[in-house]
């Protein structure tokens, strides 16, 4: 089950027999409309036709709980009550998995939920995954990569949804200059998803020079194979960074209003920097100290993480 806009992450995976798309944002705007009722009835019918033995709810909120309940399965496995952000979710699961102290990262918690019912401990497993893309999207990304210089290719993910997750503009430009100076022939790609982010990327390109290029506007399905072909992705707590980690690309990430311990990609090819503020990890979407918080993440810290990863990669 997945939100409709995220189907490109899943739709070409040969291990999935069927994907049920949902449009919860649209449904909430018109909960009693004929279209919403029709969508929900079709969803319920499709789910119950499958007669699922086991349902995992790894979202842990009201909407995922309701959808799990719609499946009609007698066993619905989810998060323990203590860690649920939306406690009402517990009404819709029949088995709630307790976490261990070591399960701090969201990835750990997802894996704990899906491994316990099989009497397994994910921490002893060799973990791997894959995101598959359509052949035409892979080919387009390959053509784009072939047009770039042979040196290091770094992607900057400068945008995200919360202002309290962003970094300061001067930092991005200075980091780009250091990368270009340290790694001759390096190319820096900037991914953008709005006019403001595009203008920001153009500013970095003007300040740094020809080594910086803006990507064309890309849909998720088009971005995934590009992420697979770069050497490093740098960004905050946002979807493209996690997609990069999912396809096996090294990442350097920074965290301000959210927590690196909870959300940063795990593994030897990933590095994370937490804001040097006493209130970091506040989960606020706006703050009077926003500028101070942004500046507390230093260019030095991010550049040190980059050089450390490059030593390992070589």
C-alpha positions, 0 to 999 in steps of 0.5 A: 500500500502506498500513496499514489505520488510515491508509486515510482519507488515501487512499481517496477519491483519484481518482488511485488505482486500488487500495489494498492495506491491511496490518495489520502490527501485528496480524500480528506479534502472531500471525505463525503464526495461520491469519488471518495466513497467510490475509491474507498469501496474499490480499495476495500473490495480489492484488499479483501479479495486477497484475504491477507494473512498478515498486515504490517503497519509501519506508518503508525498513524490514523490513516495507516491504521484505518487502511490496515483495518480495511484489509480484513486480516485477523493479524495486523502488526504495528508499533508499540503504543509508547512510540506512536505519534498518533496513539489512536493507531493502536486501536487498529492493530492486533499485535504491537511490537515492543522496541529495544533501546537499540531501536533508535533509528526509524529503519530499526523500528520498521525492521523490528516490526516486520522481523519479530513475527517471524522469530528473527532479529534483523540485527543479525541479518545482511540487509539489502534493498533495491529500487527499480526504474523503468528502462526509459528512465534508466536510459535517460539518466545514463545519457545525462551522466555520459555528458558530465566530466569524468570527475567526482559527481556530487548532488546538492539537495538544497530544498525540503518542506520545512524551513527549519530543515534548510541550510543557509545559502552562503554555506552551500556556495562555500561548500561547493567551492571547497569541493571543486578545489579539493577534487579537480574535475568535480561536478556539482548537480543541484536538484530543485522542485520549485521556482525558489529552489531553482533560483537558489541553485542558479545563485550558487552556480553564479557564485561558484562557476561552471562546475555547478549545474542545475538538473532539469526538473525531474519527477521522482521516477526520473530522479531515482536513476540519476541518484543511482549514478552520482557519487555522493548526495548532500542534503537535509532531512528530505525524501531525495536524500533517503532515495539516494541511500536506498539506491546505494549512493553515499550521503552526507546529511544534516539535521536541525529540527529533526534528529540524526539519531532517528532519521539519518541513513545508516551504514559505513557509507553515510555521514550525518551532522546535527545542529550545534544547538541546545534545542536541536531536534525540537521538531518545530516547523518555525523558529525565531532562532532559525538563522542561528540554527542554520549557521550552527551547521558549519561548512567545516563539519560537512566538508570533513564528512565528505573527505572522510567518505571519499577516503573510504570510497577510494 
